[in-house]
Amino acid sequence: PRSEKMSTIVKRGLYTLIFILVVVGVGFLNQVSIMTWLASKGSIKFISTIAEPILPTQQVDWASAEPGTGSNSEELPNIIIILADDLGWNDISFYGGGLGDGAVQTPNIDRIAAEGVHFSNGYAGNATCAPSRAALLTGRYPTRYGFEFTPAPASLMSLVATFDSHREQLHPGYFLEENLSDFPPFEDQGVPTTEILLPEILASKDYHSILLGKWHLGESEGYTPNDRGFDEFLGFLAGGAMFAEYDDPAMIKSIQEFDGIDQFLWPNLTFAVRYNKEQRFKPDEYMTDYLSHQAVRAIEANKDRPFFMYLSYNAPHTPLHAMKSDYDSLSMIESHTERVYGAMMLSLDRGIGKVIDAVEAAGISDNTLIIFSSDNGGADYVGLPNLNAPYRGWKMTFFEGGTHVPFFMRWPNRIEAGTEYQRPVTHIDIFSTIAAAANVNVPTDREIDGVDLLPFVTGERSEDPHEAIFWRTGTYRAVRSGDWKLQLSDPDETPFLYNLADDPTEQNNLAITSPMELKRLKNMIQEGMSNWQPPLRPPLLKAPNYPDKHLNEPLDNEDTPVYWYN
């Protein structure tokens, strides 16, 4: 903890020093443009590496239970959540999709669904990663407690807002510079410590909780995984990491020159992980494979006691970086970008297969609950057209493409193989489902929005799990109630109303022809969000997102955006 505090102090001191030096030299620039310029040149990576050098590969010695010492007298299930990052509906082959017109198959991910239940109307907790992850770990709408926006440095959002795109912008994006004075440092943008996370309630049953991979829910002291209930953490605190060294000859890249986010990530992310609160070090292999292999080792170490593993991959999020061996196996895919992306999916699926195999080899498969999902839909900034097919929209929108995600559970002791559940469910339900499986109570001093899904899966309950499911970011809001879904976006609460039973791909806006439904759902949004807290921090970015075009496609006058805030 002391070294972590010193690292933070050094980082802030270096930022301040660079700022002073630049201001003295180029006093006509303002702070935002300076920091944005520095970020585009990789200053964040440079400063963080000076503040905390990255060590060579280190051996991770997972805490283990001796046979018999961690006996599971209550037959508590082991629990594994596997979460992909920005994975689109069409990135997997279970529903007949797969990249490269099906060339990239995902048999191991598909296996979780085939041997358990697939929620064909499963929804992410939000349309961006950090709020969605917070929903999963707290069982509550993150917007209920103010965790509304994805943590990001101001320089990134300024770069995204001012990025000089090659396509003509029909609707402007805005950098809300007036909010800078109330904007906290990136590392302090965490889930409030008043919230209770899943590993904290599992501790009452002596679960050993492990997080591998991406955190993105706070970096300051008190906000890290080890401060929030995880016994062991191996990964990165920020929202992303490099998959390999930039110049590794065994890897291949696809750089999205049209995307401000990509232009920020390549120079600023590091190829590094940390174990608990120790110093960062380099993995000894491609990041996705590394996390998978370490998950296998952790399962072996914990097979003699109940454990909770949150395997939080950063794939297939940008920057697009893949193993050349996987890339070479996809020569049938013509698009270089799609081929790199497909190679990333091969590594992800292969790793998940190793995790399933490790559970079976440990003899704990029947009593292990495995949950697979994605934090949100595929992103427009990848520059590929069919990531979320057949659904419309992208990450950062509340169209189905942004929130309708693969959502599978496998638990041979409780869930019949080949089950499909069709009514809407969401990531907030994972918290309550796991609590019930582990026979622990959910907190009673706050409103828990999720429900235990197991009685619905097994047919013990027949009603809809939710009267309504909500999403919000800034003034952009949405609700699904039954088969109806409404989005309200700037400017002037532009309504997008669809009957998903008749129109699951949201092509026919019924806002004019169905005024009673429009009024009902507007009232539901107003009432359902009435007791939600204001955002913990103000937004800095108001950006247009076009549901029918990815970021590398030209726009025309028919393209209408929704506005995403962050």
VOGU-3710 file (C-alpha; in Angstrom, 3 decimals, decimal comma):
1> prsekmstiv> 0,000/0,000/0,000  2,797/2,430/0,851  4,581/1,813/-2,448  1,259/2,169/-4,285  0,675/5,569/-2,667  4,201/6,651/-3,559  3,616/5,514/-7,158  0,481/7,657/-7,352  2,310/10,648/-5,893  5,171/10,237/-8,368
11> krglytlifi> 2,781/9,964/-11,311  0,905/13,103/-10,336  4,177/14,919/-9,689  5,497/14,001/-13,121  2,274/15,100/-14,793  2,524/18,421/-12,966  6,169/18,888/-13,938  5,498/18,141/-17,602  2,513/20,467/-17,529  4,590/23,320/-16,087
21> lvvvgvgfln> 7,391/22,796/-18,592  5,024/22,744/-21,543  3,097/25,797/-20,335  6,336/27,747/-19,952  7,361/26,773/-23,485  4,001/27,129/-25,235  1,895/29,349/-23,008  -0,690/29,957/-25,711  -1,999/26,382/-25,338  -4,613/25,451/-22,747
31> qvsimtwlas> -4,302/22,547/-20,323  -6,656/20,259/-22,229  -4,885/20,601/-25,557  -1,515/20,073/-23,874  -2,592/16,893/-22,110  -4,316/15,624/-25,238  -1,166/16,188/-27,278  0,953/14,479/-24,628  -1,417/11,514/-24,510  -1,262/11,102/-28,272
41> kgsikfisti> 2,536/10,845/-27,949  2,410/8,149/-25,285  3,105/10,301/-22,241  0,810/8,274/-19,982  2,775/5,097/-20,691  6,073/6,954/-20,305  5,130/8,545/-16,990  3,604/5,395/-15,488  6,678/3,359/-16,445  8,993/5,878/-14,772
51> aepilptqqv> 6,801/5,896/-11,673  6,614/2,109/-11,583  9,079/0,225/-13,810  7,835/-3,030/-15,336  9,743/-6,057/-14,077  10,642/-9,130/-16,141  8,263/-12,106/-15,964  7,581/-13,202/-12,397  6,414/-16,582/-11,097  2,896/-16,476/-9,620
61> dwasaepgtg> 2,428/-18,820/-6,694  -1,313/-19,238/-6,282  -2,521/-19,775/-2,729  -3,673/-23,368/-2,462  -5,691/-25,567/-0,128  -4,335/-28,907/0,968  -6,690/-31,840/0,289  -9,193/-32,047/3,120  -8,281/-28,703/4,720  -10,729/-26,712/2,633
71> snseelpnii> -13,475/-29,322/2,557  -16,784/-28,330/1,049  -19,147/-29,766/3,688  -22,163/-27,903/2,306  -21,425/-28,960/-1,269  -21,124/-25,326/-2,229  -20,562/-24,898/-5,960  -17,395/-23,493/-7,394  -18,216/-20,404/-9,453  -16,445/-19,117/-12,561
81> iiladdlgwn> -17,516/-15,976/-14,418  -15,871/-15,619/-17,826  -16,349/-12,146/-19,264  -15,197/-11,098/-22,730  -14,559/-7,461/-23,610  -16,533/-5,853/-26,466  -17,503/-9,238/-27,910  -20,297/-8,972/-30,461  -23,275/-11,306/-30,841  -21,919/-12,527/-34,196
91> disfyggglg> -18,377/-13,145/-32,913  -19,321/-16,616/-31,689  -20,684/-19,522/-33,675  -23,380/-20,783/-31,289  -26,186/-18,830/-32,957  -24,957/-19,642/-36,456  -22,495/-16,771/-36,744  -18,755/-16,465/-36,529  -16,269/-14,120/-38,136  -15,311/-14,568/-41,768
101> dgavqtpnid> -18,798/-15,866/-42,641  -18,399/-18,639/-40,113  -14,721/-19,352/-40,713  -13,955/-18,608/-37,053  -15,751/-21,194/-34,955  -15,956/-20,969/-31,151  -16,651/-24,544/-30,018  -15,574/-24,029/-26,403  -17,732/-20,968/-25,800  -20,574/-22,738/-27,604
111> riaaegvhfs> -20,095/-25,722/-25,321  -21,038/-23,679/-22,235  -24,399/-22,932/-23,850  -24,944/-26,416/-25,252  -24,221/-28,085/-21,913  -26,270/-25,606/-19,901  -28,670/-22,741/-20,590  -28,473/-19,962/-23,143  -30,436/-16,813/-22,392  -31,485/-15,780/-25,890
121> ngyagnatca> -32,568/-12,388/-24,539  -29,621/-11,734/-22,254  -28,606/-8,117/-21,734  -25,500/-6,303/-20,546  -25,764/-4,097/-17,476  -24,789/-1,109/-19,604  -23,535/-0,319/-23,103  -19,967/0,335/-21,964  -17,574/-1,815/-20,013  -17,050/-0,398/-16,528
131> psraalltgr> -20,705/0,288/-15,599  -21,649/-3,132/-16,981  -18,955/-4,812/-14,882  -20,123/-2,896/-11,825  -23,677/-4,116/-12,434  -22,442/-7,697/-12,558  -20,500/-7,444/-9,291  -23,085/-5,475/-7,274  -26,428/-6,780/-8,584  -27,588/-3,170/-8,922
141> yptrygfeft> -27,960/-0,720/-11,762  -24,640/1,155/-11,584  -26,548/4,328/-12,378  -28,515/3,801/-9,157  -25,366/4,640/-7,168  -23,809/7,126/-9,588  -21,301/4,904/-11,408  -22,675/6,078/-14,715  -19,628/6,623/-16,903  -16,619/4,527/-17,860
151> papaslmslv> -13,474/5,720/-16,045  -11,151/7,465/-18,479  -8,552/10,236/-18,410  -9,637/13,649/-19,642  -6,972/13,534/-22,351  -8,571/10,453/-23,934  -12,019/12,030/-24,065  -10,609/15,252/-25,476  -8,792/13,258/-28,158  -11,968/11,352/-29,071
161> atfdshreql> -14,049/14,548/-29,224  -11,551/16,460/-31,360  -10,179/13,612/-33,479  -9,926/14,634/-37,108  -11,898/11,855/-38,785  -11,539/11,202/-42,494  -15,314/11,152/-42,917  -17,571/14,187/-42,951  -19,308/14,525/-39,593  -22,992/15,363/-40,016
171> hpgyfleenl> -23,530/15,789/-36,274  -20,906/17,256/-33,965  -19,326/15,697/-30,928  -18,718/17,830/-27,882  -15,921/18,017/-25,334  -17,598/19,492/-22,246  -14,643/21,529/-21,056  -16,771/23,407/-18,519  -16,915/20,197/-16,449  -13,150/19,877/-16,087
181> sdfppfedqg> -13,018/21,699/-12,760  -15,144/18,964/-11,141  -13,439/16,065/-12,917  -11,542/13,640/-10,628  -8,229/11,935/-11,467  -8,636/8,763/-13,509  -7,457/6,455/-10,728  -10,119/7,837/-8,347  -13,040/7,070/-10,671  -14,032/3,858/-8,905
191> vptteillpe> -17,148/2,080/-7,706  -18,111/3,692/-4,370  -16,748/1,828/-1,369  -20,262/1,831/0,087  -21,233/-0,752/-2,535  -20,978/-4,440/-1,642  -19,302/-6,614/-4,265  -19,878/-10,278/-4,977  -16,664/-11,634/-3,387  -17,509/-9,782/-0,176
201> ilaskdyhsi> -20,760/-11,669/0,337  -19,175/-14,977/-0,690  -16,580/-14,556/2,060  -19,236/-15,499/4,615  -19,062/-19,048/3,188  -15,257/-19,014/3,069  -15,048/-18,797/-0,699  -11,577/-18,070/-2,027  -12,078/-15,291/-4,594  -9,744/-14,736/-7,542
211> llgkwhlges> -9,732/-12,088/-10,268  -7,715/-12,505/-13,446  -7,489/-9,793/-16,100  -9,284/-6,489/-16,406  -10,587/-4,544/-13,389  -11,444/-0,940/-14,465  -13,429/-0,177/-11,292  -10,906/1,997/-9,459  -7,144/2,199/-8,934  -6,651/4,234/-5,763
221> egytpndrgf> -6,119/2,718/-2,330  -9,441/1,289/-1,151  -10,720/0,688/-4,687  -8,479/-2,113/-5,957  -9,615/-5,752/-6,255  -7,786/-6,747/-3,064  -9,607/-3,939/-1,233  -12,982/-5,107/-2,552  -13,052/-8,740/-1,456  -10,760/-10,571/-3,864
231> deflgflagg> -8,177/-12,737/-2,123  -5,955/-12,829/-5,182  -5,685/-10,599/-8,236  -3,573/-11,073/-11,348  -4,169/-8,555/-14,089  -4,359/-4,831/-14,748  -6,284/-2,139/-12,909  -6,957/0,063/-15,935  -9,461/-0,592/-18,695  -7,006/-2,310/-20,984
241> amfaeyddpa> -3,504/-3,597/-21,586  -1,370/-4,490/-24,561  -1,708/-8,089/-25,726  2,020/-8,269/-26,473  4,990/-5,979/-26,978  4,390/-3,595/-29,868  7,297/-4,898/-31,945  7,002/-8,621/-31,130  7,742/-10,426/-34,441  5,464/-13,335/-33,451
251> miksiqefdg> 2,459/-10,984/-33,442  0,485/-9,072/-36,035  -1,393/-5,779/-35,672  -4,329/-3,937/-37,171  -4,130/-0,231/-36,346  -7,392/1,666/-36,782  -6,145/5,021/-38,039  -9,700/6,387/-38,270  -10,322/5,946/-34,531  -9,272/8,365/-31,797
261> idqflwpnlt> -9,543/5,647/-29,147  -7,135/3,378/-31,041  -4,728/6,268/-31,532  -4,712/6,689/-27,746  -4,396/3,004/-26,818  -1,391/1,952/-28,907  1,076/4,503/-27,456  -0,271/4,482/-23,893  -1,110/0,917/-22,866  1,556/-1,312/-21,372
271> favrynkeqr> 2,156/-5,046/-21,698  2,100/-5,753/-17,989  0,160/-7,347/-15,160  0,475/-7,267/-11,392  -0,153/-9,905/-8,747  -2,172/-8,410/-5,890  -0,568/-5,045/-5,047  2,935/-6,007/-6,057  4,964/-4,349/-8,797  3,948/-4,828/-12,408
281> fkpdeymtdy> 5,736/-7,366/-14,592  5,655/-8,672/-18,166  3,652/-11,806/-18,954  5,641/-14,552/-20,608  3,193/-15,054/-23,489  0,353/-13,440/-25,440  -1,977/-11,816/-22,903  -5,110/-13,885/-23,633  -3,160/-17,147/-23,476  -1,398/-15,966/-20,328
291> lshqavraie> -4,640/-15,262/-18,479  -6,063/-18,617/-19,585  -3,017/-20,577/-18,455  -2,939/-18,784/-15,114  -6,653/-19,523/-14,648  -5,886/-23,217/-15,161  -3,161/-23,035/-12,507  -5,484/-21,241/-10,085  -8,194/-23,879/-10,563  -5,711/-26,625/-9,786
301> ankdrpffmy> -4,610/-24,774/-6,647  -8,183/-24,319/-5,408  -9,894/-27,566/-6,356  -10,108/-28,659/-2,691  -12,146/-25,674/-1,473  -15,045/-23,595/-2,809  -13,703/-20,810/-5,001  -15,024/-17,895/-7,018  -13,070/-16,994/-10,140  -13,765/-13,871/-12,194
311> lsynaphtpl> -11,870/-14,403/-15,460  -12,073/-10,970/-17,038  -10,437/-11,018/-20,467  -9,563/-7,849/-22,385  -10,173/-9,641/-25,702  -11,367/-8,912/-28,313  -11,252/-5,189/-27,382  -8,872/-2,971/-29,348  -5,956/-2,564/-29,876  -6,236/-5,407/-32,364
321> hamksdydsl> -3,149/-7,532/-31,815  -2,985/-11,273/-32,476  -0,577/-14,167/-32,606  0,758/-14,601/-36,120  0,193/-18,359/-35,886  -3,533/-17,797/-35,331  -3,613/-15,166/-38,070  -1,935/-17,524/-40,542  -4,589/-20,177/-39,920  -7,300/-17,798/-41,223
331> smieshterv> -6,051/-17,223/-44,757  -9,610/-17,622/-46,054  -10,524/-14,209/-44,531  -9,683/-11,422/-46,994  -9,997/-8,409/-44,684  -6,786/-7,888/-42,706  -8,662/-6,297/-39,813  -11,231/-9,086/-39,639  -8,488/-11,677/-39,851  -6,597/-10,138/-36,885
341> ygammlsldr> -9,846/-9,863/-34,940  -10,697/-13,467/-35,808  -7,263/-14,598/-34,635  -7,922/-12,878/-31,304  -11,180/-14,835/-31,027  -9,328/-18,111/-31,693  -7,082/-17,425/-28,701  -10,037/-16,464/-26,515  -12,005/-19,611/-27,361  -8,947/-21,819/-26,999
351> gigkvidave> -8,280/-20,410/-23,548  -11,857/-20,933/-22,408  -11,580/-24,538/-23,546  -8,504/-24,959/-21,349  -10,452/-23,586/-18,375  -13,322/-26,034/-18,910  -10,844/-28,880/-19,315  -9,105/-27,871/-16,073  -12,401/-27,980/-14,179  -13,060/-31,481/-15,504
361> aagisdntli> -9,514/-32,676/-14,816  -9,868/-31,467/-11,222  -12,987/-33,616/-10,799  -15,202/-30,665/-9,895  -17,124/-30,161/-13,140  -20,567/-31,296/-11,974  -20,609/-28,820/-9,106  -19,062/-25,840/-10,867  -21,264/-23,028/-12,155  -19,672/-21,419/-15,229
371> ifssdnggad> -21,175/-18,173/-16,554  -20,080/-16,664/-19,872  -20,994/-13,263/-21,285  -19,630/-10,038/-22,768  -19,605/-6,677/-21,002  -21,380/-5,064/-23,985  -21,780/-5,482/-27,719  -19,178/-5,065/-30,436  -17,791/-1,559/-31,037  -18,153/0,637/-34,109
381> yvglpnlnap> -14,528/1,720/-33,754  -13,267/-1,724/-34,796  -14,366/-0,860/-38,321  -16,058/-4,165/-39,150  -19,694/-4,303/-40,308  -21,194/-7,494/-38,851  -19,922/-7,857/-35,284  -23,434/-7,654/-33,816  -25,418/-9,145/-36,701  -28,331/-9,478/-37,002
391> yrgwkmtffe> -28,832/-6,753/-34,413  -28,653/-3,048/-35,067  -26,296/-0,709/-33,246  -22,994/-0,817/-31,408  -21,331/-0,523/-28,045  -22,210/2,901/-26,574  -25,777/2,613/-27,848  -28,837/1,039/-26,241  -29,836/-0,531/-29,535  -29,760/-4,329/-29,363
401> ggthvpffmr> -26,270/-4,391/-30,860  -24,940/-2,496/-27,849  -26,651/-4,406/-25,039  -28,009/-7,758/-26,332  -25,095/-10,094/-25,587  -24,334/-13,830/-25,410  -25,244/-15,001/-21,905  -24,700/-18,664/-20,975  -24,637/-20,736/-17,763  -23,385/-24,291/-17,249
411> wpnrieagte> -23,907/-26,206/-13,977  -24,411/-29,943/-14,584  -25,771/-30,543/-11,064  -28,580/-28,007/-11,488  -29,068/-26,982/-15,127  -30,230/-29,385/-17,815  -28,088/-29,369/-20,939  -29,614/-27,734/-24,010  -31,907/-25,381/-22,063  -33,032/-22,119/-23,642
421> yqrpvthidi> -34,587/-19,288/-21,653  -36,247/-16,621/-23,785  -37,484/-13,873/-21,455  -35,249/-10,814/-20,858  -32,560/-11,156/-18,204  -29,518/-9,025/-17,475  -26,090/-8,911/-15,876  -27,556/-7,543/-12,642  -29,060/-11,020/-12,149  -25,657/-12,704/-11,880
431> fstiaaaanv> -25,130/-11,358/-8,345  -28,391/-12,753/-6,966  -28,057/-16,031/-8,875  -24,603/-16,695/-7,458  -25,692/-15,657/-3,966  -28,544/-18,170/-4,066  -26,288/-20,901/-5,466  -23,803/-20,319/-2,639  -26,570/-20,098/-0,035  -25,666/-16,579/1,083
441> nvptdreidg> -28,062/-13,697/1,623  -28,003/-10,608/-0,547  -27,749/-7,287/1,313  -31,043/-6,063/2,785  -30,001/-2,465/3,482  -30,222/-1,450/-0,191  -32,275/-2,216/-3,274  -30,911/-5,194/-5,204  -32,158/-4,989/-8,788  -31,194/-8,492/-9,910
451> vdllpfvtge> -33,030/-11,765/-9,284  -32,000/-15,391/-8,878  -32,363/-16,884/-12,361  -32,150/-20,559/-11,408  -35,883/-21,013/-10,553  -36,764/-19,528/-13,951  -34,284/-21,772/-15,767  -35,551/-24,916/-14,018  -39,225/-24,012/-14,542  -40,024/-23,472/-10,854
461> rsedpheaif> -41,117/-19,928/-11,718  -42,999/-18,989/-14,878  -43,450/-15,201/-14,673  -41,054/-12,724/-16,286  -38,025/-12,109/-14,064  -38,330/-8,342/-14,610  -41,188/-5,962/-15,282  -38,620/-3,709/-16,937  -34,870/-3,405/-17,584  -33,255/0,054/-17,653
471> wrtgtyravr> -30,125/1,738/-19,037  -28,855/5,322/-18,739  -25,858/7,453/-19,665  -26,356/11,186/-19,278  -29,635/12,173/-20,880  -29,602/9,047/-23,074  -32,005/6,547/-21,473  -33,715/3,292/-22,415  -36,135/0,704/-21,069  -37,287/-2,736/-22,163
481> sgdwklqlsd> -40,644/-3,839/-20,781  -42,070/-7,087/-22,094  -41,567/-7,027/-25,846  -41,445/-3,230/-26,066  -38,320/-1,111/-25,949  -37,891/2,665/-25,917  -34,764/4,786/-26,230  -34,709/8,542/-25,633  -31,723/10,475/-26,952  -30,545/14,007/-27,613
491> pdetpflynl> -31,576/16,215/-29,175  -34,905/16,820/-27,431  -35,481/13,258/-26,243  -35,728/11,824/-29,751  -37,720/8,579/-29,290  -36,826/5,192/-30,791  -39,686/2,787/-30,036  -39,761/-0,852/-31,138  -41,800/-3,991/-30,617  -39,031/-6,589/-30,389
501> addpteqnnl> -41,404/-9,523/-30,803  -42,226/-8,337/-34,320  -39,053/-6,381/-35,018  -36,065/-7,800/-33,095  -33,561/-5,888/-35,237  -35,209/-2,500/-34,532  -35,929/-1,351/-38,080  -39,422/0,127/-37,667  -39,663/3,047/-35,243  -43,230/3,064/-33,835
511> aitspmelkr> -42,943/6,308/-31,860  -45,566/8,042/-34,010  -47,950/5,151/-34,593  -47,987/3,792/-31,009  -48,500/6,857/-28,790  -49,930/4,881/-25,848  -46,874/2,625/-25,655  -44,616/5,641/-26,042  -46,330/7,351/-23,106  -46,282/4,189/-20,965
521> lknmiqegms> -42,576/3,597/-21,454  -41,684/7,262/-20,973  -43,490/7,170/-17,646  -41,713/3,937/-16,775  -38,325/5,557/-17,445  -39,287/8,572/-15,343  -40,514/6,501/-12,418  -37,907/3,751/-12,631  -34,997/6,201/-12,518  -36,543/8,668/-10,088
531> nwqpplrppl> -34,496/7,537/-7,082  -31,206/7,003/-8,890  -28,278/9,125/-7,736  -26,711/11,790/-9,950  -23,468/10,709/-11,617  -20,437/10,602/-9,320  -18,599/12,805/-11,798  -19,712/15,070/-14,633  -19,368/13,859/-18,223  -16,660/15,306/-20,438
541> lkapnypdkh> -17,808/13,799/-23,720  -21,052/13,940/-25,674  -20,497/11,901/-28,812  -22,729/10,847/-31,717  -22,965/7,139/-32,431  -24,628/5,970/-35,636  -26,418/2,626/-35,227  -26,219/1,756/-38,928  -22,608/2,690/-39,693  -19,300/1,674/-38,178
551> lnepldnedt> -16,660/4,309/-37,679  -14,901/3,670/-40,987  -18,024/4,061/-43,161  -19,116/7,316/-44,827  -22,287/8,940/-43,516  -25,257/10,232/-45,440  -28,145/12,515/-44,567  -30,336/9,567/-43,553  -28,014/8,565/-40,714  -29,441/9,620/-37,355
561> pvywyn> -27,222/9,254/-34,287  -27,886/8,716/-30,619  -25,698/10,675/-28,221  -23,518/8,830/-25,734  -22,112/10,595/-22,686  -18,937/9,837/-20,780
//
